[in-house]
Amino acid sequence: MPRLPLANRSTWLLLVTAAMVLLSAAWVAAGLVHVWAHPLLGWLPLPVTSILGGHACWTASRQTELDAGTRRFWRHMTVASALLTAGIVANIVDATGGPAPSQRIGAVTLAAYVSVLGLVMWALLRLPSWQRSRSDWSRFGIDAGIVLLTVGGLVWHFSLRNHQQWATQTGGAGAMLAITAVAFVSMATFVKVAFAGAGRLDRRAIYILAIGSAASGGFGSLSPLLIDRPYLSTSLVSVPLAAFSVHLAAVSQQRAGNREPRPRSARRRISVVPYLAVAIADLLLLTTDIGDPAQTRTMEAIVVALTALVVLRQVIALRDNQRLQDRLTHQATHDSLTDAGNRALFEQHAERLLADGSAFHVALLDLDDFKAVNDRLGHRIGDQLIQETSRRLTAALGGNGTVARLGGDEFALILVTGDTDDPDALFQRLLHAVEQPAHLDGNILTTGASLGITAAHTGDDPAELLRRADVAMYDAKAAGGHRWQWFDPCMDQAADDTARLGADLRRALDSDQFFVLYQPIVSLPAGVPAGAEALLRWQHPERGLVPPDVFIPIAERIGVIHELGAWVLEQACRQSADWTHRFGTAAPARISVNVSARQLADPGFVDSVAATLCSTGADTSRLLIEVTETAVLNADTAVEQLHRLKALGLRIALDDFGTGHSSLSLLLTCPVDVLKVDKSFVSGDTAGQAGAIIVKNIIGFTTDFGIDAVAEGVETADQAERLYDVGYRLAQGYHFGRPMSADAFEAVFTSERTVPTPVA
């Protein structure tokens, strides 16, 4: 016969235990109006319930997905169920083994029951506790005292005050001890769940155990009501109830598995305990026999003590609520990463100073190239740099202002200066503090910052102050960063002009205002064209020729760079395909197209390139994709995108090499075919001895890596000769040719002569 699945089998066994409990309850209920001739029959369901409960605990303890502490708890409960079974058998002997039925509880029975209670308490106390604050422990102590007094009052009222009657009925004081122990185990279970925690033990299982122990103790305390019915015992109900609660709790654990409990909900439930305890104590006081002064004084003392504890708890709760309110207010006005102020605090302080007519400045500080730090070292180091920057700004300002983090690496500062203060000196001090080397987790970082400043005037509001500081800050960044810049009203004019240029830029592509020029890349020493770089130009209908360094940043900022980049690539591919078709092997060997960081960050960029190559029929071996170091660092998926472009058959060039943060490390991760040495090392201010050394060293390792090197910015024959002498075989610059139309470049590479040296 096939075995039932574990879930179904556990359900059927649980139903059997429940049936035994109902049978026992029915036996006791019937015995209230009927004298049972064979009391032993009423005891037979009890060992069945404890054995089934122990089996369920054993099954739960063998679940491999449970943590060690939870499995250990259910092993203890299995042993406790075995002891309960032994106690039941001994109790049956006590009740039915004499000449007449009795409610006597012998020493063996009592020892077994007390052992069960002790083992359960030990199992509960061994469960891991949750982390709690000192205030939590204070409330816990008070709540524990309240529960202790309430349970003590209940035990006194229903049991201990009738101790002589109990001793006569059960043959000793052991029964009272057992009932008291059951009550206090119930209390301990409740307190453990409500506050201290139960590790990863199923929360529902713990509540079942708490309710079961409370119900078992409650039924056990009704024994004086059966004093004239020796053939009955409250154990006939209390013991099966306890066994059933254990069984039900074990099944709940089996079904819950290793689910993480949520301890916070317990705090809501324990909050009603003090008031419920006072209500219970008041009810007990009202029902106390006023003819017995000792009982009355006992209950009065319990009520007074409970009231005092509840008042004390309320005082602690009010204090905690105030602290919580202060903490929430702090969280609402402070940054979680740095604990500096946030935008809300900045606006509050600025509004107050504006209302008071105080003189102050607002500065906006942004770290230069912060994204490169995140990309190279990870966000954890980036967060540490933000925290260190916040600490330095706070220390540099002292009591003269407020530091607020607006988000990312951007900080807003309120600078309150007196008539004798020098704001410029303060701004310089702030930049100096931020730009000092930072030792972060084994890394030494030196970062720059751009600072935009504006003075507050009558009629300003926080948003306007931030706007002006932001405009000034971007002006400082545009000037190269590592500096501070006052806001000037002309910056607004420049910003408006930029906005208008951006609007014109959106329409320019549809209006055929763009065109492509080609700057020759030549082989040394002869200067014969080996290829060209495709360069985008904009002929504005009113402004004339707009420089690329003006409209390209705008295109990137407003998102038009994707359309422009795709258009340039298509034009270059069509032109390359046309030259290859007409001139064959005599066509330019490489046509370079620049790609921005935003294009690399576009998930659909490579697919778009593939579609363009397919539609134009361009030979991928004659095309070169140029990216800057900054573009690679600023796009999280840049390296992956470059590998995909390489898989299409395209070659990859790293432009402006030597000016970025990780020049050499990029050679290890990027599929680079060509390095274009930045013109600053060839013809710029650093082109002297230091630049010459860098240029010479670059050609050395490019040869080792099997990478071609192109020297950019060659302006004189002397520079070209020096480059050739140190090993360069490809060069680009005004000495060999300025950017020219496709027809003009075609005339150059089809002629038998070398590219003429242009006149400056």
Secondary structure, 3 states (H helix, E strand, C coil): CCCCCHHHHHHHHHHHHHHHHHHHHHHHHHHCCCCCCCCHHHHCHHHHHHHHHHHHHHHHHCCCCCCHHHHHHHHHHHHHHHHHHHHHHHHHHHHHCCCCCCCCCCHHHHHHHHHHHHHHHHHHHCCCCCCCCHHHHHHHHHHHHHHHHHHHHHHHHHCHHHHHHHHHHHCCCHHHHHHHHHHHHHHHHHHHHHHHCCCCCCHHHHHHHHHHHHHHHHHHCCHHHHCCCCCCCCHHHHHHHHHHHHHHHHHHHHHHCCCCCCCCHHHHHHCCHHHHHHHHHHHHHHCCCCCCHHHHHHHHHHHHHHHHHHHHHHHHHHHHHHHHHHHHHHHHHECCCCCCECHHHHHHHHHHHHHHCCCEEEEEEEECCHHHHHHHHCHHHHHHHHHHHHHHHHHHHCCCEEEEEEECCEEEEEEECCCCCCHHHHHHHHHHHHCCCEEECCEEECCCEEEEEEECCCCCCHHHHHHHHHHHHHHHHHCCCCEEEECCHHHHHHHHHHHHHHHHHHHHCCCCCEEEEEEEEEECCCCEEEEEEEEEEEEECCCEEECHHHHHHHHHHHCCHHHHHHHHHHHHHHHHHHHHHHHHHHCCCEEEEECCHHHHHCCCHHHHHHHHHHHHCCCHHHEEEEEEHHHHHHCCCHHHHHHHHHHCCCEEEEEEECCCCCHHHHHHHCCCCEEEECHHHCCCCCCCHHHHHHHHHHHHHHHHHCCEEEECCCCCHHHHHHHHHHCCCEEECCCCCCCECHHHHHHHHHCCCCCCCCCC
